[in-house]
Amino acid sequence: MKLSELMAKVPVPLATFEGDVTNDDMCLAIDISEGQKETFGNYVVVQGKVEGVDSSINPKTAESTYIREGQSTTKTGTQRSFKVTGARRIGSAFQDYLFSTDALYSVGEKAIVRYIWFCLLNGVGEKGKVSILVNSDSAGNAGDDAGFDVELRKTGDKPEKYVYSVLE
């Protein structure tokens, strides 16, 4: 499902929204276009037989010890990552892209895609680039749905603030 298709079904995000947020209120989408130009119309939503998206922010630190002050911790960076698990589904644009031989065996720059991560309730989030790491493309017992396990890890510059716009 393309991001534009999902957002056609969702009420326009409210900048003034206040309240609880569930995992279903968060949206992760990746740009599967071939070109270097960002095209929001080609962002596909990470959903369809997805059981979980674990969005992690892993701070990196450095420890120092100073005379008379003792130990001090300094934050030196942040690694954003998304762990996506679910059941294999043919016809999901996200999964069809991930499990194509081009994506499965891509390395370096060819494994990097743009992403958007935002809350559907207020439209606010971030956009940046991630490397796609497919850990498992078919797991499970006989008779069960084939499961998958994928990680998307931030690469390059710090993600930018993203605010969803109907004009995309």
BAFI-3210 file (N, C-alpha, C; in Angstrom, 3 decimals, decimal comma, padded with zeros to 6 digits):
// residues 168
n [1|2|3|4|5|6|7|8|9|10|11|12|13|14|15|16|17|18|19|20|21|22|23|24|25|26|27|28|29|30|31|32|33|34|35|36|37|38|39|40|41|42|43|44|45|46|47|48|49|50|51|52|53|54|55|56|57|58|59|60|61|62|63|64|65|66|67|68|69|70|71|72|73|74|75|76|77|78|79|80|81|82|83|84|85|86|87|88|89|90|91|92|93|94|95|96|97|98|99|100|101|102|103|104|105|106|107|108|109|110|111|112|113|114|115|116|117|118|119|120|121|122|123|124|125|126|127|128|129|130|131|132|133|134|135|136|137|138|139|140|141|142|143|144|145|146|147|148|149|150|151|152|153|154|155|156|157|158|159|160|161|162|163|164|165|166|167|168]
n.u [000,845|000,589|001,765|000,138|-002,314|-002,965|-003,210|-005,390|-007,459|-007,315|-008,298|-007,496|-004,415|-004,254|-002,748|-003,113|-003,656|-004,095|-003,405|-003,520|-001,341|-001,265|000,446|-000,667|-001,206|001,075|003,166|005,261|007,077|008,667|010,735|010,604|011,464|013,522|015,153|017,239|015,875|013,628|010,488|007,437|005,154|005,994|006,506|006,065|003,890|004,820|003,263|000,651|000,301|002,210|003,400|004,671|006,345|009,198|010,406|013,416|015,604|018,869|021,077|024,436|027,365|030,119|032,490|034,080|036,551|037,083|039,358|038,487|035,832|034,832|033,250|031,910|029,330|028,963|026,808|027,246|026,089|023,291|021,590|019,089|016,730|014,620|012,823|011,212|008,691|006,795|004,303|004,884|003,774|002,596|002,193|002,172|003,485|005,707|006,847|007,214|009,167|011,266|011,920|012,765|015,308|017,113|016,964|017,392|020,041|021,479|024,112|026,009|025,406|023,213|021,581|020,325|017,551|015,098|013,194|010,110|008,788|006,110|003,435|000,098|-001,930|-001,197|000,490|003,229|006,706|009,648|012,122|014,443|017,304|017,729|019,482|018,694|018,305|017,833|017,047|015,720|013,863|011,976|010,529|009,479|007,151|005,909|002,858|002,383|002,155|004,691|007,287|008,933|011,831|013,135|015,475|015,744|018,094|019,254|021,161|023,764|023,178|021,689|018,239|015,607|013,086|009,745|006,658|003,519|001,864|-001,038|-000,629|001,337]
n.v [-001,173|002,161|005,213|007,424|006,169|005,032|007,376|008,555|007,243|007,928|010,249|013,715|014,501|016,059|018,918|019,817|017,622|015,793|013,239|009,632|007,331|004,593|001,649|001,218|003,757|004,788|005,289|003,745|004,173|003,424|004,589|003,239|003,867|003,997|006,125|008,991|011,193|012,371|010,975|011,246|009,919|007,355|006,141|003,332|001,784|000,166|-002,457|-004,966|-008,026|-007,590|-008,089|-006,749|-003,666|-002,565|000,238|001,612|003,696|004,034|005,251|006,376|006,431|007,985|007,390|009,183|009,978|012,338|014,345|015,001|015,253|012,853|010,076|010,645|010,768|011,154|011,854|010,675|010,132|008,804|005,882|005,058|002,503|000,064|-002,789|-005,165|-007,529|-010,343|-012,075|-013,679|-012,198|-012,195|-009,674|-007,499|-004,395|-003,484|-005,917|-007,337|-005,767|-005,947|-008,701|-009,204|-010,339|-008,342|-006,516|-008,220|-009,101|-006,805|-004,418|-001,938|001,339|000,581|-000,774|001,080|003,057|005,713|006,791|007,356|008,144|008,537|009,955|009,146|010,590|013,263|013,873|014,282|013,576|011,955|011,966|010,185|008,197|004,670|001,559|-001,560|-004,634|-007,881|-010,406|-012,838|-014,552|-016,478|-018,292|-020,738|-023,358|-026,348|-025,854|-023,438|-019,835|-018,422|-016,799|-013,573|-011,491|-008,404|-005,723|-002,229|000,169|003,331|005,420|007,604|011,168|012,907|012,243|014,272|016,588|015,693|016,553|015,535|016,309|017,063|017,726|016,205]
n.w [000,000|-000,885|000,633|000,098|-000,445|002,036|003,586|002,407|003,562|006,179|008,669|008,309|009,781|012,988|014,094|016,615|018,179|021,192|023,418|024,054|022,335|020,146|018,883|016,395|015,571|014,579|011,739|009,443|006,572|003,454|000,754|-002,314|-004,802|-007,730|-008,452|-007,486|-006,699|-004,298|-003,975|-002,805|-003,568|-004,125|-001,727|000,297|002,620|005,591|006,215|006,325|007,064|008,964|012,135|014,144|014,803|016,042|017,181|017,817|019,667|020,027|022,152|021,900|023,852|025,635|028,106|030,693|033,152|035,617|037,518|040,824|040,040|039,224|037,487|034,233|031,839|028,402|025,785|022,553|020,158|018,211|017,324|015,244|014,878|013,321|013,969|012,190|012,107|010,968|008,989|005,883|002,858|-000,321|-002,665|-001,053|-001,283|000,161|001,196|-001,204|-002,384|-000,415|-000,446|-002,972|-005,223|-005,864|-003,693|-001,461|-001,780|-001,973|-001,457|000,345|-000,865|-002,372|-000,642|000,824|001,703|001,643|004,484|006,267|009,371|011,341|013,365|012,908|014,054|014,614|012,548|012,802|012,777|011,686|009,028|007,050|006,209|005,811|006,208|004,840|006,377|005,968|008,035|008,208|005,825|005,621|007,937|010,330|011,304|009,666|007,996|009,282|008,873|006,837|008,389|008,808|009,391|009,724|009,760|009,901|009,745|010,739|008,636|007,565|007,702|010,551|011,127|009,691|010,867|010,225|008,842|008,049|005,019|003,175|000,590|-000,532]
ca.u [000,000|001,344|001,444|-001,000|-003,526|-003,275|-003,623|-006,723|-008,411|-007,100|-008,668|-006,338|-003,795|-004,522|-001,572|-003,473|-004,058|-003,525|-003,969|-002,719|-000,940|-001,017|001,341|-001,416|-001,248|002,375|003,314|006,597|006,994|009,956|010,701|011,166|011,755|014,881|015,937|017,768|014,943|012,616|009,142|006,550|004,183|006,550|006,692|005,121|003,679|005,263|002,110|000,209|000,852|003,262|002,946|005,259|007,407|009,844|011,209|014,380|016,615|019,967|022,079|025,848|027,958|031,536|032,702|035,319|036,716|037,769|039,862|037,555|034,449|034,425|032,888|030,953|028,867|028,625|026,133|028,033|025,315|022,073|021,323|017,665|016,520|013,272|012,773|009,898|008,436|005,444|004,084|005,120|002,569|002,850|001,253|002,485|004,565|006,865|007,476|007,663|010,443|012,275|012,315|013,266|016,736|017,868|017,031|017,984|021,484|022,085|025,153|026,393|024,382|022,022|020,755|019,827|016,307|014,549|012,061|009,319|008,221|005,324|002,192|-001,060|-002,854|-000,801|001,287|004,599|007,677|010,981|012,461|015,878|017,709|018,032|019,976|017,785|018,983|016,881|017,617|015,043|012,811|011,003|010,763|008,278|006,891|005,005|001,476|002,323|002,557|006,135|007,590|010,120|012,459|013,908|015,882|016,048|018,967|019,597|022,474|023,956|022,902|020,593|016,940|014,983|011,698|008,801|005,260|002,730|001,090|-001,973|-000,174|002,409]
ca.v [000,000|003,413|006,153|008,245|005,354|004,960|008,679|008,854|006,597|008,444|011,664|014,606|014,628|017,314|019,449|020,078|016,385|015,498|011,994|008,416|006,848|003,155|001,264|001,362|005,176|005,146|004,846|003,630|004,001|003,538|005,004|002,142|004,329|003,726|007,351|009,702|012,251|011,915|010,993|010,770|009,008|006,008|005,589|002,267|001,620|-001,103|-003,118|-006,131|-009,199|-007,190|-008,303|-005,779|-002,742|-002,095|001,406|001,822|004,752|003,523|006,293|005,998|007,262|007,875|007,554|009,862|010,186|013,597|014,560|015,645|015,219|011,466|009,586|011,453|010,148|012,102|011,249|010,960|009,882|008,010|004,966|004,724|001,246|-000,496|-004,236|-005,478|-008,967|-010,652|-013,233|-013,373|-011,924|-011,792|-008,616|-006,344|-003,679|-003,479|-007,233|-007,675|-005,068|-006,507|-010,063|-009,334|-010,652|-007,085|-005,958|-009,196|-009,224|-005,488|-004,017|-000,528|002,348|-000,057|-001,291|002,244|003,663|006,791|006,371|008,334|007,561|009,621|009,625|009,448|011,464|014,667|014,021|014,695|012,506|012,187|011,300|009,997|007,051|003,444|000,366|-002,692|-005,874|-008,982|-011,472|-014,090|-014,315|-017,551|-019,067|-021,296|-024,792|-026,797|-025,445|-022,065|-018,784|-018,188|-015,548|-012,831|-010,626|-007,400|-004,539|-001,019|000,948|004,665|005,636|008,985|012,302|012,854|012,413|015,591|016,612|015,475|016,852|015,087|017,330|016,490|018,120|015,320]
ca.w [000,000|-000,922|001,707|-000,332|-000,307|003,462|004,101|001,874|004,463|007,535|008,807|008,249|011,097|013,692|014,770|018,012|018,857|022,498|023,918|023,994|021,017|020,079|017,788|015,147|015,211|014,023|010,350|008,884|005,118|002,781|-000,651|-003,113|-006,165|-008,187|-008,639|-006,336|-006,327|-003,350|-004,530|-001,757|-004,151|-004,164|-000,385|000,621|004,049|006,134|006,840|005,580|007,734|009,890|013,504|015,045|014,430|017,257|016,855|018,904|019,596|020,830|022,352|022,009|024,896|025,958|029,544|031,073|034,588|035,854|038,875|041,747|039,571|039,054|036,162|033,493|030,602|027,350|024,642|021,356|018,949|018,348|016,222|015,102|014,172|013,300|013,782|011,629|012,050|010,512|008,123|004,471|002,072|-001,707|-003,018|-000,211|-001,980|001,064|001,215|-002,559|-002,558|000,490|-000,741|-004,340|-005,164|-005,889|-002,339|-000,540|-001,955|-002,183|-000,506|000,286|-001,178|-002,953|000,459|001,564|001,222|002,468|005,300|007,020|010,596|011,924|014,052|012,066|014,769|014,471|011,335|013,119|012,936|011,140|007,775|006,915|005,390|006,547|005,518|005,032|006,732|006,068|008,869|007,890|004,832|005,693|009,147|010,920|011,209|008,604|008,208|009,791|007,941|006,787|009,083|008,378|010,381|008,994|010,512|009,145|010,626|010,255|008,066|007,122|008,571|011,517|010,471|009,754|011,314|009,145|009,134|006,918|004,318|002,207|-000,737|-001,023]
c.u [000,893|000,870|000,229|-002,318|-003,943|-003,846|-004,968|-007,807|-008,361|-007,584|-007,402|-005,734|-004,041|-003,290|-001,842|-003,845|-003,346|-004,185|-003,025|-002,471|-000,718|-000,033|000,650|-001,509|000,069|002,491|004,784|006,424|008,388|009,744|011,378|011,477|013,226|015,757|016,409|016,825|013,861|011,232|008,184|005,505|004,668|006,854|005,637|005,089|004,121|004,088|001,660|000,920|002,052|002,706|003,497|006,297|007,956|010,794|012,123|015,281|017,702|021,043|023,482|026,489|029,463|031,674|034,054|035,349|037,569|038,208|038,838|036,101|033,946|034,030|031,793|030,602|028,459|027,941|026,875|027,262|024,078|021,913|019,843|017,582|015,068|013,414|011,352|009,772|007,011|005,396|004,265|003,804|002,989|001,775|001,374|003,662|005,847|007,586|007,968|009,007|011,539|012,821|012,647|014,768|017,583|018,020|017,714|019,503|022,177|023,128|025,428|025,214|023,104|021,091|020,119|018,576|015,928|013,383|011,359|008,725|007,443|004,049|001,023|-002,000|-002,510|000,098|002,752|005,503|009,022|011,120|013,969|016,165|018,047|018,655|019,028|018,607|017,922|017,566|017,013|013,921|011,789|011,330|009,434|008,166|005,951|003,573|001,314|002,594|004,075|006,404|008,808|010,574|013,401|014,287|016,157|016,864|019,368|021,020|022,570|023,605|021,763|019,274|016,408|013,582|010,806|007,401|004,461|001,924|000,209|-001,491|000,878|001,879]
c.v [001,240|004,334|006,998|007,488|005,234|006,282|009,118|008,282|007,161|009,890|012,519|014,736|016,022|017,766|019,660|018,814|016,247|014,232|010,825|007,989|005,343|002,875|001,416|002,816|005,655|004,571|004,866|003,369|004,175|003,901|003,915|002,562|004,110|004,978|007,973|010,796|011,686|012,074|010,389|009,799|007,569|005,431|004,514|002,073|000,223|-001,690|-004,243|-007,350|-008,853|-007,314|-007,247|-004,913|-002,204|-000,980|001,702|003,002|004,338|004,597|005,696|006,959|007,043|008,171|008,224|009,973|011,427|013,684|015,402|015,632|013,791|011,140|010,446|010,731|011,242|011,349|011,662|010,717|009,059|007,148|004,615|003,385|000,809|-001,998|-004,566|-006,990|-009,206|-011,921|-012,815|-013,201|-011,464|-010,769|-007,407|-005,641|-003,661|-004,825|-007,655|-007,007|-005,731|-007,846|-010,292|-009,630|-009,386|-006,508|-006,924|-009,204|-007,891|-005,211|-002,528|000,384|001,732|-000,636|-000,155|002,796|004,817|006,230|007,581|007,567|008,673|009,106|010,062|010,455|012,944|014,924|014,332|013,476|012,892|011,499|011,250|008,838|005,878|002,410|-000,760|-003,959|-006,964|-010,110|-012,825|-013,790|-015,444|-018,421|-019,601|-022,781|-025,094|-026,397|-024,038|-021,075|-018,676|-016,828|-014,861|-011,907|-009,696|-006,279|-003,414|-000,141|002,256|004,693|007,101|010,011|012,039|013,029|013,836|015,472|016,449|015,827|016,480|016,251|016,645|016,753|017,179|014,480]
c.w [000,000|000,191|001,340|-000,201|001,158|003,955|003,537|002,780|005,883|007,598|008,808|009,645|011,696|014,444|016,255|018,779|020,193|023,000|023,747|022,553|021,103|018,947|016,437|014,685|014,598|012,613|009,957|007,396|004,531|001,314|-001,479|-004,548|-006,481|-008,209|-007,346|-005,850|-005,416|-003,958|-003,510|-002,292|-004,201|-002,789|-000,167|002,127|004,459|006,910|005,950|006,115|008,613|011,298|014,451|014,381|015,738|016,852|018,035|018,610|020,558|020,989|022,464|022,999|024,989|027,450|029,775|032,584|034,780|037,312|039,632|041,277|039,393|037,614|035,540|032,195|029,625|026,217|023,381|020,060|019,256|017,105|016,241|014,394|014,305|013,091|013,364|011,528|011,572|009,697|006,669|003,735|000,678|-002,067|-002,111|-000,872|-001,148|001,005|-000,175|-002,846|-001,720|000,041|-002,208|-004,250|-005,186|-004,484|-001,366|-000,603|-002,223|-001,100|-000,674|000,025|-001,728|-001,883|001,260|000,891|002,153|003,282|005,896|008,196|011,273|012,561|013,174|012,730|014,615|013,263|011,560|013,314|012,388|009,792|007,667|005,990|006,298|005,619|005,846|005,267|006,917|006,833|008,542|006,907|004,790|006,895|009,658|010,697|010,055|008,964|008,751|008,665|007,978|007,425|008,502|009,492|009,629|009,943|009,527|010,098|009,968|009,716|007,644|008,183|009,545|010,770|010,658|010,326|010,081|009,649|007,893|006,346|003,283|000,787|-001,309|-002,111]
res [m|k|l|s|e|l|m|a|k|v|p|v|p|l|a|t|f|e|g|d|v|t|n|d|d|m|c|l|a|i|d|i|s|e|g|q|k|e|t|f|g|n|y|v|v|v|q|g|k|v|e|g|v|d|s|s|i|n|p|k|t|a|e|s|t|y|i|r|e|g|q|s|t|t|k|t|g|t|q|r|s|f|k|v|t|g|a|r|r|i|g|s|a|f|q|d|y|l|f|s|t|d|a|l|y|s|v|g|e|k|a|i|v|r|y|i|w|f|c|l|l|n|g|v|g|e|k|g|k|v|s|i|l|v|n|s|d|s|a|g|n|a|g|d|d|a|g|f|d|v|e|l|r|k|t|g|d|k|p|e|k|y|v|y|s|v|l|e]
***
